[in-house]
């Protein structure tokens, strides 16, 4: 009797799974295909989160705390400061070579270009001009998008680095984690 109940339960469960399979497969197509896409989709969810000096949680982020928080979601440990994050990746000297997920850095207000004071993540790049759009946690406005062509950022730009591996493919482990955290 127990064996029959087990088989019946198994058959009902497998029928239920098969009925949900097309919906699951359709959902799979909406998932990010790279770690960089995943980072950007996560970052967007925090638009409007307030700036908080030393902040590293969704209650409030500073620039480095926001990047560190995002990268930890995909298994990368970044330094707690923008200056500490700059040497952690592969340097990108030509802005036309930037891509989604790269970190970009600016000098601080008082240190010019010699003292790194701000970090953001590239979300779009014009490969002809090297101009880019980035997401970051700004002192005024919190988490938001800005353009590299804005005078404030253009005059203080220091450089960029790439943390994510090349090619930027998402690993099965991360796809599983994404599936586990999305309904």
N, C-alpha and C positions, 0 to 999 in steps of 0.2 A: 504494500500500500504506500509506504514512504517513497519507494522508488517511482511509482506512478505519479505521485504528487510532485516529485522533483522534476520528472520529465515534462509534465504538464506545465509547471511553473517555468521551466526553461524555454519551452515552445512559446508560451505567451510573452515572455520577456524578449525573445528573439524577434517575434512578430512586431512588438512595440518598437524595438530598436530599428528594424527595417522600415517601419512606417515613418520614423523620424529621420532616417538617413538622408533623403533628398534635402530636407531643411538644413541639416548639419553641413552637407556639402556646399550648399549655397552660402551658408554662413562662413565657411572656410575661405571662400573667394573674397570676402570683405576684410579678412585679416591682413595686417601689414605683411609685406613680403621680405622685409629686411629689418634689421635692428634699428636702423636710422628712421624708417617709417614708423616703427613702433614708438621710438623716442618722441618723434614729432606728434604722433597721435596722443600720447600721454601728456606732453607739454601743453598742447592746446586745451586740455581739460582744466588747466590751472590759470587760464587767462583771467585777469582781474584779481588774483590772489594778492593781497597787500605785500608791499616791501617791508621787511623787518630786518634791521641790522643784526647779523649773526644768525638769521633765521634759516632753518633747514627742514621745516615741516610745512604741510599745507595750511597751517595757521598763518604763515608768513615766511617768505624766503628773501635772503639776499641773493646776489647774482651767483656766487659760487655755491651757495647752499642749494639753489635750484638745480644747477647742473649736476651737482653731486647726487642729489635726490633722484633725478632722472636716470643717470647712468647706473646707479645702484640697482635699479629695477631690471637691468639686463646684465648684472654681474660684474660691473666695473667699479673699482674703488678709486674715486678721485680725491685729491687733496681738498681740505676745507677752505682754501683761499684761491682766488683767481691766479695770483702769482705762483702758487704751488701747482695749479693745474696746467699752466702753460708748458712746462717742460715734460709733461707726462706722455705726450703723444708725438707722432711724426709731424715735423714742421711742414707747413704748406706755405711756400714763399710767394707763389703767384695766385692771387685771389681768383683768377679764372679757373683754377684747378679745384676750388672748393666744391664740396658737395653736401647734401643733406646730412646733418648729424655732426659736422665738424664744429669744433669750438673756435670762437673768434675772441680776440682780446684787445683791450684798450688801456691806455695809460690813465692813471688817476688824475683827478682835477688838479692836484698840486704837484704831482711828480712828472708831468708831461708824458713823454713816451718811454721814459726810463724805468718807471715804476708801474707795474701792471696793477690796475685797480678795478677792472671790470671784465666780465666774460658773458658770452651769449652762445647760442647754438644756431648754426646756419639752417635755414629752411628752404631758400630759393637762391639760385645764382644765375646771373647773366654771364655766360661763358665768353662773351665777346668783350664786355667792358670790365668784368670782375666785380661789378656791383652786386650786393647780396642783401637779402632780407633775413632777419634773425629774430629769435625769440629769447627773451631774457627777463630778469626781474630788475626793474629800474627803480631808483630811489623815488621818482615821481611817477606814479601810475602802477607800480607793482609788475606782475607778469604781463607782458605785452609784446607785440611785434614792433620792430623799427627797421629802418633802412640804413645801409652803410653810407649812403649819400647824404644823410642828414649832417649838417655842418658839425654838430657836437661830436658825432662819432667819427666822421671822416678825418677831422683834425687830430684825433687821439689814437687812431688805429695803430696797433703794434704788430699783429700777426695772427696766425691760426695754427691749429694742430689737429691731427686726425687721431682719434682714440680707437674707433671701430676698425675691425680687421678688413682687409681687402681680399676678395670681393666682399661687399657688405651683405652677405646672405644671412638670413635668419636660421639659426640652428634648430633642429627638431626639439631640443630641450626648451628653448624659449617659446616655440610655437605651442608646445604642450602647456607651458605656464600661462600663456595668453589664453588658451582655450579654457583652462581651469578657472581663470579669473573673470571671464566674460560669460554672461548668461546665455 
